[in-house]
C-alpha cells in the first residue's frame, strides 16, 4: 500500500513533503552502525557546506552554541574554535555511538571543558529557556517527520535567547521538481531505513516557526539540492 503524503504549505501553494517511514529506534540503530565510517562517506561531502554555514552564523567569542544532530562531532570542534575559551558548545544526537565517536575527537583536541554532549531527541531538548546564542542543525532537520519539524523548531525557539540565531543546512525541495528529486523521493519510499532523509521546504519551515530570515543560499551536493538558511529569533517574542 502506498504511504500517505504529509503536506506543508509553501509560499506558492500546498506542496507535498514525503513522510519519514522509519521509527526513531530504527534511526538510532542505523546511525549507531554507520558511526564507524561516517567520516569517510556522507561526512566527506557535507563538510564544505557545514563549514560555510558556520561562517554565515557569525559565531562570536563567548557565545553559547547548541548543535542538534552533530554526528561524529566535526562541526562541534569547528564551533568550539569560534566561541573560544570563554564560550561553550553543547550537542545532542539520537545515536549513542555517534556521541562516543564525537567524545573521542573532543578528548583528543583537549576540548572536554568547552564541549558537552548528550544522547537524546531534539523534540524534547534538555536545556533551559533562553540558554543559547546560536543553534545549528546540519543535514538533520529533514530526518524528522513532517509534523515533527515545527515541534523541533519550537524547541529551538524556546532555548534560544532573544535575538539568537538559527542555522540550518538541509536537503531542499525549493529547487523545483527535478528528475533527480523524483528519483530520490522514490528511493526514500522504497528504502526508508537506508534513505531516511527527504527534501523539505527549509525557509518556509523556519519562517513558519517565527524566525526572520537573515540569509539563504541554494546550492547542490552533486545533483542533490540543498539550502543554507540563517534565521533570527524574533526580538519581540517573550
Helices and strands as residue ranges (DSSP letters): E 6-9, E 14-17, H 24-34, G 38-40, H 42-56, E 64-68, H 74-83, E 88-93, H 96-108, E 115-119, G 122-124, E 132-138, G 141-143, H 146-159, E 160-171, H 179-190, H 202-208, E 211-221, E 224-233
